[in-house]
Amino acid sequence: MKSFILLITIIVLQNVWVRINAETLNTSVLGIAPCMYAGDFDKYGTFCPYDPMPLDWIPKECTSFVYDGLICHPDFTFSFSEKDERNVIALGSSDKPLYLYYGYETTKAWIEAMNGSNTKNEAESLHNFLSGYNVVGLILKNLNYDYSSNLDYHFDESFYDNFQQYITTMRTINCNLTIGLYINARNMIFYTNNQMSPDWFKFLILNYIMDFYIIGFDKFNPCNEFFKNGIAPNDNVLQYNNSLSSFAAALRFSPIAKGKIYLEFSASPTVNDSTTEDLPTCCVTYKKYCEDDHYNLYWCADNSDAFYDKGKFAREIKAQGFVTKYIDTIDPTTKCKCNSDKFITFSMMLRGFLCEAPITDCTKLNSIT
């Protein structure tokens, strides 16, 4: 009987510790304008420069850096590519905090990894690996269930107990890291209309254990003839139901902790879904779009008003800030001739978020229709 009481006491204290840690010890320093850095280049110089953009070019208004580059392998080992390691070292040496996107390759791999013994091994291995890098936080990725595919697995009842233990163990062993979760905006709209699905996030649990959420709009809509003006429009387009307006409605209905939200927007055009050309990240830029090459005929691109509205939208829903993806692939050679600003779309979103006057003298971006 005494053993049973002791066990219950330990469980209760553990849950209280997790809640206190997420609510009162949140030391997230993402700031209002985290900037995701691609650090991409073309070693042949065909599509873009031979080297990544120097960090001293990045605007001072970026409040932190975000980098997507760390996967946990099934044997709980980690490795950076040569490019990723160079970028992470450089970003960690800057005067801005660095957050890494982190996770397993698939949602199924996440589910299979969620048990106590695995978590301790993973947390210790991660602690040893990151000891050589200046990283302040992780953003957990690949946990959004792909409702559009006929997957042969689902989240079961034990997942959130295991996930809570996972976060607890990660924080205990990596006490210097804040931990956030990436959420797909398209999923939020879908599951608002499918509340009984076992595959949507249980925010009433997650709100106590996550330090922050980043809600992204990747693949929010297809890039086709209906979305030439950008894949994240303000209002619904024809038969498509994904827009900032429908997202705002879903967000209002969601129990997600509204005070922990950041929105992630692409600052570059989107490649058409039908393209077969393999383009590096550093090529998909407004530089290419403004060159009046064939790319501007079928890429999907936001105009000046749309970027300003995205920043304003983030402010209106009371987001803590917005993440710019990618800060270094906007207009690196100022081909769009917008006040010689290499980061013009970032500047437009920032003005919207700060409720400042919009930038109106960027003819090429103003004229996108």
Helices and strands as residue ranges (DSSP letters): H 2-24, E 34-36, G 55-57, E 64-71, H 82-92, E 98-103, H 107-113, H 116-130, E 137-140, H 159-173, E 178-184, H 185-192, H 203-209, E 212-216, G 225-227, H 244-253, G 258-260, E 261-266, G 281-283, H 286-290, G 294-297, H 304-316, E 321-325, H 344-353, H 363-366
